[in-house]
């Protein structure tokens, strides 16, 4: 099969021919119909993820068809799955939290990913999600890790009520998804980003207030002013010391901060303003993916996912796109939908 692979971190990506995968004892082989390019793939290529051992095939947002199975899933089933594949048996999985499984696997990180014609997926019975026939593959792949991660961050961890203010720091794929989801729940949204194009998209998706980070002297204070006292829920969808601090500082009393963006490099151990956390009784949450059993509720929202689509590309084009993702210039999501 054809696949994209890199032999070393930050090294060249190449289109190569490798053997077709075989299904693991409890898994399946999926013929890929569409797969998304995600900033997490860039972090992996950069060497920020300890799970990856080059040579490696990236890719973790996928939709496809079962072509071989050693599970209850039949060939021909059209499916997707969370990016974090829970084993189904550990303490976390049996408590309903497979997104933090003690023995997880992750396509594109712990195992070969979906930037290929086929991908082998373990723990199939615990993780595969059947897709409605009327949801096109490119639309379904937009659920990917970004929309699903945002859904858990907003709906389950943030828990905004209608009329609450939600601040979204960073309007990449996760942030724009969070704006859309928060509005669908009846919340009011403040969007913050460094680029006007992303803020324009955020407003088109329902944000009432847009703040340009470089032009705003005090982001947290500006959010408190715009919301009449601070956000009820605030998400750091970037993963930097600055956005994390601003997200906490912009909250009103008893507000909830949700850390979604990955903290890496110099931002891996940010200073947390614990004084306000204590004095305002703030709540701090992490958010890591979404369990397969939560997918039906997410699918029932029927949000216009196609508005997140930036472009469709061929597999070989990802060789050039992936290394540039760290520039944070993309507005929306790029999807590989053909060889």
PyMOL commands that set and color helices and strands:
alter all, ss='L'
color gray80, all
select helices_A, chain A and resi 39-46+91-94+98-100+124-127+137-141+143-158+173-184+196-204+213-215+219-226+241-249+265-267+274-279+292-300+305-308+315-327
alter helices_A, ss='H'
color red, helices_A
select strands_A, chain A and resi 2-6+13-17+28-37+61-69+78-81+118-121+128-130+165-169+188-193+209-212+231-236+251-259+283-286+309-314+333-338
alter strands_A, ss='S'
color yellow, strands_A
deselect
rebuild
show_as cartoon
